[in-house]
Amino acid sequence: MSNTPLLDIIRYLFVLEVNSPYIRLPQWPAMEFSLLLGENISDRLPITEARAWKKSLAAWDGKKNDKMTKGKLLAYQPSPWPIDAVIFWYPAKKSYGRGELILFELKLFGKAAEHQFFLEFILPAMEYLARTPRIESGNSNSVWGHFDIRSIYSAKGRLWKPLLKNGKLDLRRRVNPAQWAHGIDFKTDPFNPMNQLHWLSPFKIKAFSKNNIVSQKDNQIFAPQLYSILESVAQRINSVILGKYSTAQDFLSSLEKDELEAWKHAMKHAMRCSIHRNNIKKAFDLPYGGMAKGSQTFSSKIPDILLPYLGLGAIIHIGEYTHFGCGTYVLY
């Protein structure tokens, strides 16, 4: 990771255990969860700090009654939280019974990567959702109020270290925003050269447009080129460091001379890497438009020089609606 900036990130993995005979997740769990958790966090904050949260939540929630098309909600704000955070709900089934586990990851970035904030405001809000039943979106078997927080882990490199286990919180654990990168080295496995990229969640990057259709019949659209993905990584890195209104050019301007040269070299390699096979299709399981999902295969091995950037992009998510877990992938 020598050519990529070391970002402030804290990653938490939640393991929830269903304590009801039957629950059904809402259609878009990360979205509903974000609103409910955000509202509860804002209620716990001091008045001055709560203003930004309530303003952001009100602006986002107000969009729900805007235009409706085929039951899908359109024109949402990128995030209902005023801080840079990702809620990545692990892809799984919709219905659960007593004792079954639900997993999701919460990631805090930049200035928001404060463990004390997590302990004082986010964790108590989570505990409130665990014990407070409520019916959302007409779902009488809502998950809210029907689960226990079985365990919470924080990331240290590629390992998950227990933070809460069997209901007991380890307050001695030191969690800082640099631990996520401990020992991580994005390298190619010589026995398994990487030439495929599989999107774990729907994505939407600037390279996409309404004219990207390859086949109307099977909803196939053009796969994003590797250099477009790399540009989106730059934009995302920059938003974490400098804020959401900054640009990819701001990121490049912030690099040291040797880092900038490494970036330019990486882009040259990315532009030479063409797509061999495309299985990218429209994603219809989300309320925001223009999303896609699937896998793509490149005509040659992904150059090693790109791996630190792509590896970082997979962790921080790229494109639009990253707050809801969109825009992450795996390379293989």
C-alpha positions as CSV (number, residue, x, y, z in Angstrom):
1,M,0.0,0.0,0.0
2,S,3.0,2.3,-0.3
3,N,1.5,4.3,-3.2
4,T,-1.9,4.8,-1.7
5,P,-2.8,7.2,1.2
6,L,-3.4,5.7,4.6
7,L,-7.0,6.6,5.3
8,D,-8.6,6.8,8.7
9,I,-11.1,3.9,8.9
10,I,-12.7,1.9,11.6
11,R,-14.6,-1.3,10.6
12,Y,-17.1,-3.0,12.9
13,L,-18.7,-6.3,12.2
14,F,-22.1,-6.9,14.0
15,V,-23.5,-10.4,14.5
16,L,-27.2,-10.2,15.4
17,E,-29.2,-13.2,16.8
18,V,-32.9,-13.4,16.1
19,N,-34.9,-13.9,19.3
20,S,-38.4,-14.2,17.6
21,P,-40.0,-17.2,16.0
22,Y,-40.1,-15.4,12.6
23,I,-38.9,-12.1,11.2
24,R,-38.6,-10.8,7.7
25,L,-36.1,-8.2,6.7
26,P,-37.4,-5.0,5.0
27,Q,-37.0,-4.8,1.2
28,W,-33.9,-2.6,1.6
29,P,-32.4,-3.4,5.1
30,A,-29.5,-1.0,5.0
31,M,-31.7,1.9,4.0
32,E,-34.3,1.4,6.7
33,F,-31.7,0.6,9.3
34,S,-29.8,3.7,8.4
35,L,-32.8,5.9,9.0
36,L,-33.8,4.3,12.2
37,L,-30.3,4.2,13.6
38,G,-29.6,7.8,12.5
39,E,-32.7,9.1,14.1
40,N,-31.8,7.4,17.4
41,I,-28.2,8.7,17.3
42,S,-29.4,12.3,16.7
43,D,-31.7,12.0,19.7
44,R,-28.8,11.1,21.9
45,L,-26.4,13.8,20.7
46,P,-26.0,17.2,22.4
47,I,-28.2,19.9,20.8
48,T,-25.4,21.6,18.8
49,E,-24.1,18.3,17.4
50,A,-27.6,16.9,16.7
51,R,-28.6,19.8,14.4
52,A,-26.5,18.5,11.5
53,W,-27.9,15.0,11.9
54,K,-31.5,16.1,12.1
55,K,-31.1,18.4,9.1
56,S,-29.5,15.6,7.0
57,L,-32.1,13.1,8.0
58,A,-35.0,15.5,7.3
59,A,-33.7,16.4,3.9
60,W,-33.2,12.7,2.9
61,D,-36.5,11.4,4.5
62,G,-38.4,14.2,2.7
63,K,-37.6,12.6,-0.6
64,K,-39.6,9.5,0.2
65,N,-42.8,11.2,-1.0
66,D,-41.4,12.5,-4.2
67,K,-41.7,10.7,-7.5
68,M,-42.8,7.1,-7.5
69,T,-42.2,4.8,-10.5
70,K,-43.3,1.1,-10.4
71,G,-43.1,1.2,-6.6
72,K,-39.5,2.4,-6.6
73,L,-38.5,5.5,-4.7
74,L,-36.4,7.9,-6.7
75,A,-34.2,11.0,-6.2
76,Y,-32.8,10.1,-2.8
77,Q,-29.9,12.1,-1.2
78,P,-26.7,10.1,-1.2
79,S,-26.9,9.6,2.6
80,P,-29.1,10.5,5.5
81,W,-26.1,10.8,7.8
82,P,-23.9,13.9,8.0
83,I,-20.8,11.8,8.6
84,D,-19.0,9.5,6.1
85,A,-20.1,6.0,7.0
86,V,-21.0,2.7,5.2
87,I,-23.6,0.2,6.2
88,F,-22.8,-3.0,4.3
89,W,-25.5,-5.5,4.9
90,Y,-24.1,-9.0,4.0
91,P,-26.1,-10.5,1.2
92,A,-28.3,-13.3,2.5
93,K,-31.9,-14.4,2.7
94,K,-34.9,-12.3,3.7
95,S,-36.6,-14.5,6.4
96,Y,-35.1,-15.7,9.6
97,G,-36.2,-17.8,12.6
98,R,-35.2,-17.9,16.3
99,G,-31.5,-18.3,16.8
100,E,-30.4,-17.5,13.3
101,L,-27.7,-14.9,12.7
102,I,-27.7,-11.7,10.6
103,L,-24.4,-10.0,9.8
104,F,-23.6,-6.5,8.7
105,E,-20.6,-4.2,8.7
106,L,-20.4,-0.6,9.8
107,K,-17.5,1.4,8.5
108,L,-16.6,4.9,9.8
109,F,-14.3,7.1,7.6
110,G,-12.1,10.2,8.1
111,K,-13.2,12.5,10.9
112,A,-16.0,10.1,11.8
113,A,-13.6,7.3,12.6
114,E,-13.8,7.7,16.3
115,H,-14.2,4.7,18.6
116,Q,-15.5,6.9,21.4
117,F,-18.3,8.1,19.3
118,F,-19.2,4.6,18.5
119,L,-19.3,3.6,22.2
120,E,-21.2,6.6,23.4
121,F,-23.8,7.0,20.6
122,I,-23.9,4.3,17.9
123,L,-23.8,1.3,20.2
124,P,-26.6,2.5,22.6
125,A,-28.7,3.4,19.5
126,M,-28.1,-0.2,18.2
127,E,-29.2,-1.6,21.6
128,Y,-32.3,0.5,21.5
129,L,-33.3,-0.9,18.0
130,A,-32.6,-4.5,19.3
131,R,-35.2,-4.2,22.1
132,T,-37.8,-1.8,20.7
133,P,-40.3,-3.4,18.4
134,R,-41.7,-1.3,15.5
135,I,-43.5,-2.0,12.3
136,E,-41.9,-0.5,9.2
137,S,-43.0,-0.6,5.6
138,G,-46.1,-2.6,6.5
139,N,-44.0,-5.5,7.8
140,S,-45.7,-6.9,10.9
141,N,-42.7,-9.3,11.4
142,S,-40.1,-6.6,11.5
143,V,-36.6,-7.4,12.7
144,W,-36.5,-4.3,14.9
145,G,-36.9,-5.2,18.5
146,H,-36.5,-8.9,17.8
147,F,-32.8,-9.5,17.9
148,D,-29.9,-9.6,20.4
149,I,-26.5,-8.2,19.6
150,R,-24.6,-11.5,19.9
151,S,-21.2,-10.1,19.2
152,I,-19.3,-7.1,17.7
153,Y,-15.8,-7.3,16.2
154,S,-13.4,-4.6,15.0
155,A,-11.0,-5.1,12.1
156,K,-7.3,-5.3,12.6
157,G,-5.9,-6.0,9.2
158,R,-7.6,-9.1,7.8
159,L,-8.6,-10.3,11.2
160,W,-11.7,-9.5,13.3
161,K,-10.9,-8.9,17.0
162,P,-13.8,-9.3,19.5
163,L,-15.1,-6.1,21.0
164,L,-18.4,-7.4,22.4
165,K,-19.0,-11.1,23.1
166,N,-21.7,-12.9,25.1
167,G,-23.2,-9.5,26.0
168,K,-20.0,-8.3,27.6
169,L,-18.2,-5.2,26.1
170,D,-14.4,-5.2,26.4
171,L,-13.6,-1.6,27.3
172,R,-9.9,-2.4,27.5
173,R,-9.8,-3.0,23.7
174,R,-8.1,-0.1,22.0
175,V,-9.5,0.6,18.6
176,N,-7.9,3.3,16.4
177,P,-8.5,4.4,12.8
178,A,-5.2,2.9,11.6
179,Q,-5.7,-0.7,12.7
180,W,-7.7,-1.7,9.6
181,A,-4.5,-1.6,7.5
182,H,-2.3,-3.6,9.9
183,G,-0.4,-6.2,7.8
184,I,-2.6,-5.7,4.7
185,D,-0.6,-6.1,1.4
186,F,-2.6,-6.3,-1.8
187,K,-0.5,-8.7,-3.9
188,T,-1.3,-11.2,-6.7
189,D,-1.3,-14.8,-5.8
190,P,1.2,-16.3,-8.3
191,F,-0.9,-19.5,-8.5
192,N,-4.1,-17.5,-9.1
193,P,-3.5,-14.5,-11.2
194,M,-6.4,-12.1,-10.9
195,N,-8.3,-11.2,-14.1
196,Q,-11.9,-11.0,-12.8
197,L,-13.9,-8.5,-10.8
198,H,-17.2,-9.4,-9.2
199,W,-19.4,-6.7,-7.7
200,L,-20.7,-7.9,-4.3
201,S,-23.3,-5.0,-4.2
202,P,-24.9,-2.9,-6.8
203,F,-22.8,0.0,-8.1
204,K,-23.2,3.2,-10.1
205,I,-20.1,5.1,-11.3
206,K,-19.9,8.2,-13.5
207,A,-18.9,6.1,-16.6
208,F,-22.4,4.7,-16.7
209,S,-25.3,6.4,-18.6
210,K,-28.7,5.5,-19.9
211,N,-27.1,4.6,-23.3
212,N,-25.0,1.7,-21.8
213,I,-27.4,-1.0,-22.9
214,V,-25.8,-4.0,-24.6
215,S,-28.9,-6.2,-24.7
216,Q,-32.4,-5.0,-23.9
217,K,-33.7,-8.5,-23.8
218,D,-31.6,-9.7,-20.8
219,N,-30.9,-6.3,-19.3
220,Q,-27.2,-6.5,-20.0
221,I,-25.2,-3.3,-20.0
222,F,-21.6,-2.3,-20.7
223,A,-19.2,-3.2,-18.0
224,P,-17.1,-0.3,-16.6
225,Q,-13.5,-0.2,-17.9
226,L,-10.7,-0.6,-15.5
227,Y,-9.6,3.0,-15.8
228,S,-13.1,4.2,-15.0
229,I,-13.1,2.1,-11.8
230,L,-9.7,3.5,-10.9
231,E,-11.0,7.1,-11.4
232,S,-13.9,6.3,-9.1
233,V,-11.4,5.0,-6.5
234,A,-9.5,8.3,-6.7
235,Q,-12.8,10.2,-6.2
236,R,-13.8,8.1,-3.2
237,I,-10.4,8.4,-1.6
238,N,-10.5,12.1,-2.0
239,S,-14.0,12.4,-0.5
240,V,-12.8,10.5,2.6
241,I,-9.8,12.8,3.0
242,L,-11.1,16.2,1.9
243,G,-14.9,15.9,2.1
244,K,-17.8,15.0,-0.2
245,Y,-17.6,18.2,-2.4
246,S,-14.0,17.6,-3.4
247,T,-13.0,16.1,-6.8
248,A,-10.7,13.4,-8.1
249,Q,-8.4,16.3,-9.3
250,D,-8.2,17.5,-5.7
251,F,-6.9,14.1,-4.8
252,L,-4.3,14.1,-7.6
253,S,-3.2,17.6,-6.5
254,S,-2.7,16.4,-3.0
255,L,-0.2,13.7,-4.0
256,E,3.5,13.9,-3.6
257,K,5.6,13.8,-6.8
258,D,6.4,10.1,-6.6
259,E,2.8,9.2,-5.6
260,L,1.5,11.2,-8.6
261,E,3.9,9.4,-11.0
262,A,2.8,6.0,-9.6
263,W,-0.8,7.0,-10.1
264,K,-0.2,8.0,-13.7
265,H,1.7,4.8,-14.3
266,A,-1.2,2.8,-12.9
267,M,-3.7,4.6,-15.1
268,K,-1.6,3.8,-18.2
269,H,-1.7,0.1,-17.3
270,A,-5.4,0.3,-16.6
271,M,-6.2,1.8,-20.1
272,R,-4.4,-1.1,-21.7
273,C,-6.5,-3.7,-19.9
274,S,-9.6,-4.5,-22.0
275,I,-12.7,-6.4,-21.0
276,H,-12.9,-10.0,-22.3
277,R,-16.3,-11.0,-21.0
278,N,-19.1,-9.0,-19.5
279,N,-21.9,-10.2,-17.3
280,I,-23.0,-6.9,-15.9
281,K,-26.8,-6.3,-15.7
282,K,-29.2,-3.8,-14.3
283,A,-29.9,-4.2,-10.6
284,F,-33.6,-3.9,-9.9
285,D,-33.4,-4.6,-6.1
286,L,-32.8,-1.0,-5.1
287,P,-34.9,2.1,-5.2
288,Y,-32.3,4.4,-6.8
289,G,-32.0,4.2,-10.6
290,G,-29.1,3.3,-12.8
291,M,-27.5,0.6,-10.6
292,A,-25.8,-2.4,-12.0
293,K,-24.4,-5.7,-10.7
294,G,-22.6,-8.8,-11.9
295,S,-19.0,-9.8,-12.9
296,Q,-16.5,-8.9,-15.6
297,T,-13.4,-10.6,-16.9
298,F,-10.4,-8.8,-18.3
299,S,-8.4,-10.0,-21.3
300,S,-5.2,-10.2,-19.2
301,K,-4.1,-10.4,-15.6
302,I,-4.8,-7.2,-13.7
303,P,-1.5,-5.4,-13.4
304,D,0.1,-5.6,-9.9
305,I,0.5,-1.8,-9.8
306,L,-3.3,-1.5,-9.7
307,L,-3.9,-3.8,-6.8
308,P,-3.3,-1.4,-3.9
309,Y,-5.8,1.1,-5.4
310,L,-8.4,-1.5,-6.3
311,G,-8.0,-3.2,-3.0
312,L,-8.5,0.1,-1.1
313,G,-11.5,0.8,-3.3
314,A,-13.1,-2.5,-2.4
315,I,-12.9,-1.6,1.3
316,I,-14.1,2.0,1.1
317,H,-16.8,1.4,-1.7
318,I,-16.9,3.5,-4.8
319,G,-19.5,5.4,-6.9
320,E,-22.9,6.5,-5.6
321,Y,-24.9,5.4,-2.5
322,T,-21.8,4.0,-0.8
323,H,-23.5,4.7,2.5
324,F,-25.9,1.8,1.8
325,G,-23.1,-0.6,1.0
326,C,-23.1,0.0,-2.8
327,G,-20.0,-0.2,-4.9
328,T,-17.9,-2.9,-3.4
329,Y,-16.3,-5.9,-5.2
330,V,-13.8,-8.7,-5.0
331,L,-11.0,-9.6,-7.4
332,Y,-10.1,-13.1,-8.3
